[in-house]
């Protein structure tokens, strides 16, 4: 591109561009050299990605991933720089993307035979759920309570993003539970 004295690197969706490191040779600063340049760049509209953080911090996308998921694989200084840039840009890891890539949600569902209000009134179910919750806390899982949807436990199952279910209070001979 010609004009304003700055060349641009790759084009982003929606027309926004990111300055490339080569393009800023005229200024003597690379795109990732300072926070001043970081704050003047144009990002695509929408959510900040790990690629945006990597470019601004001058590291690879893998390093950004390590900073959030496996910090012992990078230096403390690099991790702190990545986290500072991520905070500045408003970046948070994409939980859904993480779950899709890992193939796991770290959630356990409890299939309930009745609506939540009825379940929580029953002291047995309250104690049962408290025990399940304690085990989930110990093992690093979240707990999803799954009541019937349109009076059917089977209809509720596809809407629960969980690794597995605990079936609570359903009769063995009930046709929809096998």
C-alpha positions, 0 to 999 in steps of 0.5 A: 500500500502506498500513502501514509509512510507505513507499509502493511503486512497481511490483510485482516478480514473486514479490511483492517491491516496489521503492520509487518515487522519488515514494513517498520524498517523505516522507523527502526522499530519492529511492530512488537518493540514497544507498547506505543506501537501496540496501542496504535495498531488496528485490530479486526473488529471482534474478539482478540485472538491468541494470534493477536496476542502473539504478534503484539508480544513478539512470540509464537502462538504456541508460546501464548498457549503455554503461558495460559496452559503450560507455564513451565514450558516458557520463561517467567519473563516471557509468560509475564510479558504475554499475560500483560499483553493479553490483559492490555488487549482484553484477551481471554482464552476461548473455552469452547475452542479449548474443549473442542481441541482437547475433546473433553469438557472437564464437566460431569452431568447429573441427569435428574428425574424432576425439575430443579426446584423439586430436586433441591427440596428433597434432602436426599438429592441435596446431600447426594449433589453435595457429595458429587460436587465435593468429588468434582472439586477434588478432581477439577471437574465442573458439575452440570445439573440436567433436569428433563427437557419437555418432560424427557430426560433423553431430550435434555442429553444433547444440550449438555456439554459434558464428558459423562452423566451420573443418572440420579433417581430414575427407575431401571425399567424406565424406557428412555434410560438404557 
